[in-house]
Amino acid sequence: MLDSIYKIMATGMRFWFLFLAILIVILLIAVSRKEYRERKAVLGEIGQYIGYLEIVGGLPEAQGTRIGIASENTIGSGRGADIVIRHPSVQRVHAMIYMKDRALILSPLTKGVTQINGRRANNAYEVHTGDVITFGDVSAKVFIRPELERIV
């Protein structure tokens, strides 16, 4: 009896590295599959956006934050806005940014301060990559995917 237990343990000890290698390979495959699914989901989500706004001023804690732009967005401080900017100078529904004929259009919706490159925007204006839009005291730089931006 003791002899058979010894043989089983000796066989197990002889091949412990093989069992360990198989376990490591199984874990690597599981982690790789999970990461692949997550990346695929993120890339699919990124593909939905036509560009992004990057906060460049007015909110030090959000400096550098990138916010995806869909084909039609409302921007404001209220919960109903698609792009929420929590700042006292930003109105609940401050502006709208949308695609029209391969052009990104910014349209102010309230009397709150909306500027494009330092100039007040009272009507709908076309914006381009590199433009700085200011909503109240918060500034954001516009980036549009190159294949979607209309050549001026």
Secondary structure as UniProt FT lines:
FT   HELIX           2..14
FT   HELIX           16..48
FT   STRAND          51..57
FT   HELIX           60..62
FT   TURN            63..64
FT   STRAND          66..69
FT   STRAND          72..76
FT   TURN            79..80
FT   STRAND          83..84
FT   TURN            88..89
FT   TURN            92..93
FT   STRAND          95..100
FT   TURN            101..102
FT   STRAND          103..108
FT   STRAND          114..116
FT   TURN            117..118
FT   STRAND          119..120
FT   STRAND          125..127
FT   TURN            129..130
FT   STRAND          132..135
FT   TURN            136..137
FT   STRAND          138..144
FT   TURN            146..148
//
